[in-house]
């Protein structure tokens, strides 16, 4: 089975089949999710110091911050753009 990776900016990739949600960081509930993940050591900051524009929630409870707009990431996922397929040797 091939693992699909989606580009979330600056060459960072996330496994497409592990994504649960891609949301905007402005609302208070999302800010709480970010803080909870930070407290639990499950926050991954992939913004390279830029402004956070998308918050990605995974099925492993990790929360990933990206400087790319949620719509852009969603479009890449829908269209299969910026997806890499890696064959897993099993």
C-alpha positions in Angstrom: 0.0 0.0 0.0 1.3 3.4 -0.9 1.5 6.2 1.6 0.3 9.6 0.3 2.1 12.7 1.6 0.7 16.2 1.3 2.9 19.3 1.3 2.0 21.6 4.2 4.6 24.3 3.3 8.3 24.7 3.4 8.8 21.2 2.1 7.1 19.6 5.1 4.9 16.7 4.5 2.1 15.0 6.4 0.5 11.6 5.7 -2.8 12.3 4.0 -4.5 9.3 5.4 -3.8 10.5 9.0 -5.6 13.9 8.7 -8.8 14.4 10.5 -9.3 18.2 10.1 -7.6 21.3 8.6 -9.0 24.4 10.3 -8.3 28.1 10.7 -6.6 29.1 14.0 -8.7 32.1 14.9 -11.4 30.7 17.1 -11.1 30.3 20.8 -11.8 26.5 20.7 -9.0 25.9 18.2 -6.7 28.0 20.3 -7.5 25.8 23.2 -6.8 22.7 21.1 -3.4 24.2 20.2 -2.6 24.9 23.9 -3.7 21.5 25.0 -1.5 19.9 22.4 1.4 22.1 23.4 0.9 21.0 27.1 0.8 17.3 26.1 3.9 17.6 23.8 1.8 16.8 20.8 2.2 20.1 19.0 4.3 20.3 15.8 5.1 23.8 14.6 5.8 23.7 10.8 5.4 27.5 10.3 9.1 28.4 10.3 8.3 31.4 12.4 5.6 32.7 10.0 2.0 33.4 11.0 -0.1 30.3 11.6 -2.8 30.0 8.9 -3.9 26.4 9.3 -4.2 24.0 12.1 -4.0 20.3 11.2 -5.5 17.7 13.5 -4.4 14.1 13.1 -5.8 10.8 14.2 -2.9 10.4 16.6 -4.0 13.6 18.5 -1.0 15.5 17.1 -1.7 19.1 16.1 0.4 20.6 13.3 0.7 24.3 12.7 1.2 25.4 9.1 1.8 28.8 7.4 -0.3 27.7 4.4 -4.0 28.5 4.1 -6.4 25.7 5.0 -8.1 26.1 1.6 -4.7 25.6 -0.2 -4.0 22.4 1.8 -7.5 21.2 1.2 -7.2 21.8 -2.6 -3.8 20.0 -2.7 -5.5 17.1 -1.0 -8.6 17.1 -3.3 -6.6 17.5 -6.5 -3.8 15.2 -5.5 -1.3 18.1 -6.1 1.9 18.1 -4.0 1.2 14.6 -3.0 4.1 12.1 -3.0 3.5 8.4 -3.1 6.0 6.3 -1.2 6.0 2.6 -1.7 6.3 0.8 1.6 8.4 -2.4 1.5 6.6 -5.0 3.4 
